[in-house]
Amino acid sequence: MSERISFVIPKKLRKSLRELQELSGEDQSTLLRRLLDKGIADTKLDIAIQRYISDKVSLEQGAEMAGLSLWRFLDELRKRNVQLKYTLEDAESEVERLRMKKK
């Protein structure tokens, strides 16, 4: 079910939104939903990577937080030149998770 919200945006942002509407051919609501989906996903990924870098989450937890598979999260880390911190605990956790999947 959808819920209606409203907010005020600066004129410059409104102009950019109109330009995107023309380029995409989408109506305003569809475009805004798509932009919000992408922005939310990107922000979750940024937060997950930042927490991974600062040792607040493991590799697997970071992937889950970002809503990505472990392999996709690893790809994102590589793209951003983030050094991998794969511990023995991470490996054991991954092996256990794979065992549970097989059952």
Summary of the structure (lengths in Angstrom):
residues: 103
radius of gyration: 18.8
end to end distance: 35.4
largest distance: 56.1
contacts: 222
relative contact order: 0.08
helix: 71%
strand: 0%
